[in-house]
């Protein structure tokens, strides 16, 4: 029986009442004082793997190993070791949609109810970037309403591409119209696009294609004019923006093309500088140096990609990236609080 069936909507909504009531306290319970002394970081790139989700996707693709071993307890233990107060949960690849809109709608609801219940069961430790049954537009609009209004999710989680479409595609305009109207926070996670599977023997697509697909969707969102059309949308791109910061000179020169310049009245840099970028699997001087040249520390947020990497690795890595103490405080906590004010204690 799925968690949705066993708990029911009434139980889930009752359980998440604390999320909707206002600020999220950082910790409660017997260990509250000990954890509160060290826990202050906010992890915006932290994955969950509901058991029913793993069972469902196993019918289509083999789940990634770290996801099969994930538990809420494992997340909390790793958070405590790294001084992380709150982790914002999200679904990672392979996502929810396997060719059937109704099944994707069911799976999105299952995952979102599960994440909301985790937040209510562990007050102050978890938030939620809700999953959508993309590319199903009608189903996604309904799930946005449920996730943001009923579950009080912190934001929405999307993948960088769906089939042969990236996030600036006109087919997704109704969804982004609604998210922009709500001034929503939208976290994006890369995936392996259909164009680029099985290209290099013995090299996982995630090693190269995740960063590349992030760059493709940033380019599509900016050069299609979507970034200009949705000024109130607050977008987080994973992994330090993929390869985009390294390719910035090419972005700037492309933006001089008259057709594209007309879609960017504020300039390409203005759009790129207002996005947010997380540190997941990018907490090293090589990745961060290009990003620091493009955006202020105010646009960088702490992310870890758990359970694929540990939180402590990212905390340690960031100390070698040339940030000041004030910048680290902003990246590890303050910027997320500005984006997600309900997390304030």
C-alpha positions as CSV (number, residue, x, y, z in Angstrom):
1,X,0.0,0.0,0.0
2,X,1.4,3.5,-0.9
3,X,2.0,6.1,1.7
4,X,-0.7,8.2,0.1
5,X,-3.2,5.4,0.5
6,X,-2.1,4.5,4.1
7,X,-2.0,8.1,5.4
8,X,-4.7,9.7,3.4
9,X,-4.9,13.4,2.5
10,X,-6.5,14.4,5.8
11,X,-3.6,12.9,7.8
12,X,-1.0,14.4,5.6
13,X,-2.5,17.9,5.8
14,X,-2.8,17.6,9.5
15,X,0.7,16.5,9.7
16,X,2.1,19.4,7.8
17,X,0.1,22.1,9.7
18,X,3.3,23.0,11.5
19,X,4.8,23.9,8.1
20,X,2.0,26.2,7.2
21,X,1.8,27.9,10.6
22,X,4.8,30.1,10.1
23,X,8.5,29.7,10.8
24,X,10.2,26.4,11.0
25,X,12.1,25.8,14.3
26,X,15.5,24.4,13.7
27,X,15.3,21.4,16.1
28,X,13.1,19.9,18.8
29,X,13.3,17.0,21.1
30,X,15.8,15.5,23.5
31,X,18.8,16.3,21.3
32,X,17.6,19.9,20.5
33,X,20.1,21.7,22.6
34,X,23.1,19.7,21.4
35,X,22.1,20.0,17.7
36,X,21.1,23.6,17.9
37,X,24.6,24.6,19.1
38,X,26.2,23.5,15.9
39,X,23.4,23.2,13.3
40,X,22.9,26.3,11.2
41,X,23.4,25.4,7.6
42,X,20.6,24.9,5.0
43,X,21.0,22.3,2.3
44,X,18.9,23.1,-0.7
45,X,20.0,20.1,-2.8
46,X,19.2,17.0,-0.8
47,X,17.4,14.0,-2.3
48,X,14.8,11.7,-0.9
49,X,13.7,8.3,-2.2
50,X,10.3,7.3,-0.9
51,X,10.0,3.5,-0.9
52,X,6.9,3.5,-3.1
53,X,8.8,5.8,-5.5
54,X,11.7,3.3,-5.7
55,X,9.2,0.5,-6.3
56,X,7.5,2.3,-9.1
57,X,10.6,3.5,-11.0
58,X,12.1,0.0,-10.7
59,X,9.5,-1.1,-13.2
60,X,11.1,1.2,-15.8
61,X,14.8,1.7,-14.9
62,X,17.2,0.3,-12.2
63,X,17.3,2.9,-9.4
64,X,20.6,4.5,-8.6
65,X,22.4,2.6,-5.8
66,X,22.6,5.5,-3.3
67,X,18.8,6.0,-3.6
68,X,18.0,2.4,-2.8
69,X,19.9,2.7,0.5
70,X,18.4,6.1,1.5
71,X,16.4,6.6,4.7
72,X,15.3,9.7,6.6
73,X,17.5,8.6,9.4
74,X,20.5,8.5,7.1
75,X,19.8,12.1,6.0
76,X,19.5,13.3,9.6
77,X,22.7,11.6,10.7
78,X,24.6,13.2,7.9
79,X,23.0,16.6,8.5
80,X,24.0,16.4,12.2
81,X,27.6,15.5,11.4
82,X,27.9,18.6,9.1
83,X,26.0,21.1,11.2
84,X,23.1,21.2,8.8
85,X,19.9,22.4,10.4
86,X,17.5,22.0,7.5
87,X,17.5,20.0,4.2
88,X,15.1,20.8,1.4
89,X,14.1,17.5,0.0
90,X,13.6,16.8,-3.8
91,X,13.3,14.0,-6.2
92,X,16.3,13.3,-8.5
93,X,16.7,11.4,-11.7
94,X,15.1,9.5,-13.3
95,X,12.1,11.6,-12.3
96,X,8.5,10.8,-12.5
97,X,7.3,10.6,-16.1
98,X,7.7,7.4,-18.1
99,X,5.2,8.1,-20.9
100,X,1.9,8.0,-18.9
101,X,0.5,11.3,-17.5
102,X,-1.9,9.7,-15.0
103,X,0.9,7.6,-13.5
104,X,3.2,10.6,-13.3
105,X,0.4,12.6,-11.5
106,X,0.0,9.7,-9.0
107,X,3.7,9.5,-8.4
108,X,4.1,13.2,-8.0
109,X,1.4,13.3,-5.4
110,X,2.9,10.2,-3.6
111,X,6.3,11.9,-3.4
112,X,5.0,15.2,-2.3
113,X,2.8,13.8,0.4
114,X,5.7,11.7,1.6
115,X,8.1,14.7,1.8
116,X,5.5,16.8,3.6
117,X,4.9,14.1,6.1
118,X,8.7,13.8,6.7
119,X,8.7,17.5,7.4
120,X,5.9,17.2,10.0
121,X,7.4,14.1,11.6
122,X,10.8,15.8,12.0
123,X,9.9,19.4,12.8
124,X,12.5,21.9,11.6
125,X,14.7,19.4,9.8
126,X,13.1,19.1,6.4
127,X,11.5,21.3,3.8
128,X,10.2,20.3,0.3
129,X,10.7,21.2,-3.3
130,X,7.6,19.6,-4.7
131,X,7.8,17.3,-7.7
132,X,5.6,17.9,-10.8
133,X,4.4,15.5,-13.4
134,X,6.2,17.4,-16.2
135,X,5.7,17.6,-19.1
136,X,2.0,17.2,-18.4
137,X,0.9,20.8,-18.2
138,X,-2.6,20.4,-16.7
139,X,-1.3,17.9,-14.1
140,X,1.6,20.2,-13.2
141,X,-0.7,23.2,-12.7
142,X,-2.9,21.1,-10.4
143,X,0.1,19.8,-8.4
144,X,1.5,23.4,-8.1
145,X,-1.8,24.4,-6.4
146,X,-1.8,21.4,-4.1
147,X,1.9,21.5,-3.2
148,X,2.1,25.3,-2.5
149,X,-1.3,25.9,-1.1
150,X,-2.1,22.7,0.8
151,X,1.3,21.2,1.6
152,X,3.0,24.6,1.9
153,X,6.1,23.4,0.1
154,X,9.1,25.7,0.0
155,X,9.1,25.6,-3.8
156,X,8.9,23.5,-6.9
157,X,11.5,21.1,-8.2
158,X,12.0,20.7,-12.0
159,X,14.5,18.9,-14.2
160,X,16.6,20.7,-16.8
161,X,14.9,19.0,-19.7
162,X,12.1,16.8,-20.7
163,X,12.4,14.7,-23.8
164,X,13.7,17.2,-26.4
165,X,12.6,20.3,-24.6
166,X,14.4,22.5,-22.2
167,X,12.8,24.9,-19.7
168,X,12.5,27.9,-22.0
169,X,10.3,26.0,-24.5
170,X,7.0,27.6,-25.2
171,X,5.1,24.4,-24.4
172,X,5.9,25.0,-20.7
173,X,4.7,28.6,-20.7
174,X,1.5,28.0,-18.8
175,X,3.4,26.4,-16.0
176,X,6.0,29.2,-15.8
177,X,3.2,31.8,-16.0
178,X,1.7,30.4,-12.9
179,X,5.0,30.0,-11.0
180,X,5.9,33.6,-11.9
181,X,2.5,34.8,-10.7
182,X,3.2,33.1,-7.4
183,X,6.8,34.4,-7.2
184,X,7.8,30.8,-6.6
185,X,11.2,29.4,-5.8
186,X,12.1,26.8,-8.5
187,X,14.9,24.5,-7.9
188,X,16.3,22.7,-11.0
189,X,18.2,19.5,-11.2
190,X,20.0,18.2,-14.3
191,X,19.2,15.1,-16.1
192,X,20.5,13.1,-19.1
193,X,18.8,14.3,-22.2
194,X,17.8,11.9,-24.9
195,X,20.3,13.5,-27.3
196,X,23.3,12.4,-25.3
197,X,23.0,8.9,-23.8
198,X,25.7,6.2,-24.1
199,X,28.2,8.5,-25.8
200,X,31.4,7.5,-23.9
201,X,32.0,3.9,-22.8
202,X,32.9,3.6,-19.1
203,X,32.0,7.2,-18.4
204,X,28.8,7.8,-16.6
205,X,26.6,10.4,-18.4
206,X,26.3,12.2,-15.0
207,X,30.0,13.1,-15.1
208,X,29.6,15.3,-18.2
209,X,26.0,15.6,-19.2
210,X,24.6,16.9,-15.9
211,X,26.7,20.0,-16.1
212,X,26.1,20.3,-19.9
213,X,22.3,20.0,-19.6
214,X,22.2,22.6,-16.9
215,X,24.1,24.9,-19.3
216,X,21.7,24.1,-22.1
217,X,18.6,24.9,-20.0
218,X,20.1,28.2,-18.8
219,X,20.9,29.1,-22.4
220,X,17.4,28.2,-23.5
221,X,15.7,30.0,-20.6
222,X,17.7,33.2,-21.2
223,X,17.9,33.3,-25.0
224,X,14.3,32.3,-25.6
225,X,13.3,35.4,-23.6
226,X,11.7,33.4,-20.8
227,X,14.0,34.9,-18.2
228,X,12.7,38.4,-19.2
229,X,9.1,37.2,-19.2
230,X,9.3,35.8,-15.7
231,X,11.0,38.5,-13.6
232,X,9.5,37.3,-10.3
233,X,10.6,33.7,-10.7
234,X,13.4,32.7,-8.3
235,X,15.4,30.0,-10.0
236,X,18.1,27.8,-8.5
237,X,20.5,26.0,-10.8
238,X,22.4,23.1,-9.5
239,X,26.2,22.3,-9.6
240,X,27.4,25.9,-9.8
241,X,25.5,26.5,-13.0
242,X,27.1,23.6,-14.8
243,X,29.6,24.8,-17.5
244,X,27.8,28.1,-18.0
245,X,30.2,30.2,-15.9
246,X,33.2,28.9,-17.9
247,X,31.4,29.7,-21.2
248,X,30.4,33.2,-20.2
249,X,32.3,34.9,-22.9
250,X,30.4,32.9,-25.5
251,X,27.1,33.8,-23.8
252,X,27.9,37.5,-23.9
253,X,28.9,37.4,-27.5
254,X,25.9,35.5,-28.6
255,X,23.6,38.0,-26.8
256,X,24.9,40.7,-29.2
257,X,22.9,39.0,-32.1
258,X,20.1,41.5,-32.9
259,X,17.3,38.9,-32.6
260,X,18.5,37.7,-29.3
261,X,19.4,41.1,-27.9
262,X,15.8,42.1,-28.5
263,X,14.7,39.4,-26.1
264,X,17.2,40.6,-23.5
265,X,16.5,44.3,-22.8
266,X,18.4,44.2,-19.6
267,X,21.3,42.3,-21.1
268,X,22.3,38.7,-20.7
269,X,24.5,39.3,-17.7
270,X,21.7,40.9,-15.7
271,X,19.6,37.8,-16.1
272,X,22.4,35.4,-15.3
273,X,23.3,37.4,-12.2
274,X,19.9,37.2,-10.7
275,X,19.7,33.4,-10.7
276,X,20.8,31.4,-7.8
277,X,23.4,28.6,-8.0
278,X,24.0,25.8,-5.6
279,X,27.3,24.2,-4.5
280,X,26.4,20.5,-4.9
281,X,29.4,18.5,-6.2
282,X,31.0,21.9,-7.0
283,X,32.6,22.8,-3.7
284,X,36.0,23.2,-5.1
285,X,38.1,26.1,-6.3
286,X,38.0,25.1,-9.9
287,X,34.2,25.2,-10.2
288,X,33.7,28.1,-7.8
289,X,36.3,30.4,-9.3
290,X,34.4,30.9,-12.5
291,X,31.1,31.3,-10.7
292,X,32.5,33.9,-8.3
293,X,33.6,36.0,-11.3
294,X,30.0,36.0,-12.5
295,X,27.8,36.4,-9.5
296,X,28.0,37.8,-6.0
297,X,28.1,35.5,-3.0
298,X,24.5,36.5,-2.4
299,X,23.5,34.3,-5.3
300,X,25.2,31.1,-4.2
301,X,23.4,28.6,-1.9
302,X,24.6,25.5,-0.1
303,X,23.8,22.2,-1.7
304,X,25.2,18.7,-1.3
305,X,23.5,16.1,-3.5
306,X,23.0,13.7,-0.6
307,X,23.0,10.7,-0.7
308,X,25.4,10.8,-3.6
309,X,27.9,12.8,-1.6
310,X,28.2,13.6,2.1
311,X,27.4,17.0,3.6
312,X,30.8,17.2,5.4
313,X,32.6,17.0,2.1
314,X,30.9,20.1,0.9
315,X,31.4,22.0,4.2
316,X,35.1,21.2,4.0
317,X,35.4,22.0,0.3
318,X,33.9,25.4,0.6
319,X,36.6,26.4,3.1
320,X,39.1,26.1,0.3
321,X,37.3,28.3,-2.2
322,X,38.5,31.7,-1.1
323,X,35.3,32.9,0.6
324,X,35.4,35.2,3.6
325,X,33.7,34.2,6.8
326,X,30.8,36.5,6.0
327,X,30.4,35.1,2.5
328,X,30.4,31.5,3.9
329,X,27.7,32.5,6.4
330,X,25.6,33.8,3.5
331,X,26.1,30.8,1.3
332,X,25.6,28.2,4.0
333,X,22.5,29.9,5.6
334,X,21.6,33.5,5.0
335,X,20.9,33.3,1.3
336,X,18.5,30.4,1.7
337,X,16.7,32.2,4.5
338,X,16.2,35.2,2.1
339,X,14.8,32.8,-0.5
340,X,12.8,30.7,2.0
341,X,11.8,33.0,4.9
342,X,9.6,30.4,6.6
343,X,12.7,28.6,7.6
344,X,13.6,31.4,10.0
345,X,13.6,30.3,13.6
